[in-house]
């Protein structure tokens, strides 16, 4: 910093001022550009980022106004007008419309030409660049758009209407992240929030699905023993449930006997016990089961919708809303009148821990261990103020 100030305080400035812009159009993805005219052939120029890595800046016809800083009065709202001849700017933000840039950060960098990569004052690879302090703005709105150019109005991050600090509205013990919104299989432009849950236990191929009531949904290939008098920790058991009735495809109520089925409660023992399974018992946890989808199977809905059956198709867990009719259009899996997503997050701290800290069962394929791996941290920022055991 002191070097560039010394360079500008000499009687004759021998290196021209350079303005550069870094637009973060998606998390971690940047479009870098500069006003035309610095290089006679309009070629790209290079300047180093804070880590000393050389970055290319594309020359684009543009006009910037209102970047002067005043000690009093309202905060300045500069404008940035960018021409889009030959789609130069559009190509720099692949797949996005101008409206998608609203709310994105743009950083204005100022240096001298001699400090660009390859020039006499280049700081060198791995060294921080020589530049004036950066100024960060947020694209607040599109002020004007026509076939030749687009004009963005910028604002200081703390001068946006309706924006509060901290930015996210926090509800006690409720995760604000979009479920699976940041998983690695998503296109970077589509990622939202910080939940990178992939529906598999870390380091394994074992899939973990959960209902909206924080119940593990496990494959029906697991052996469920009919509970009699005792249970072993980690094993799975079942008991009959005669209290629920079938809701048919025509929305009529039908007994289990009339439908020719038996409804079970499914459980996992959390410790060795002789206590009868129940939701109120601390030594049992209720689980649900799913099976692979088949068009020749009728899937049932019940008076207690928690018992509506689950199926897995192409790695997606679905829960039926109404009893389906074999071979009918009701069997098309899509969010709507007959099917809904089965793997749903309850948005609680417990929900997060049951997923990210789950462990594979040591001897039951597709099963989940009773204990959790509390050394695995939960996504940072999901629960501000919560203390998570590391």
Helices and strands as residue ranges (DSSP letters): H 2-8, E 17-26, E 29-35, E 45-48, E 54-60, E 62-65, E 79-83, G 85-87, H 88-92, G 98-101, E 105-112, G 113-115, E 135-145, E 149-155, G 188-190, E 209-210, E 216-219, E 225-226, E 236-240, E 246-247, E 253-254, H 256-259, E 264-269, E 284-292, E 301-302, G 305-307, E 310-313, E 316-320, G 329-331, E 339-341, H 349-356
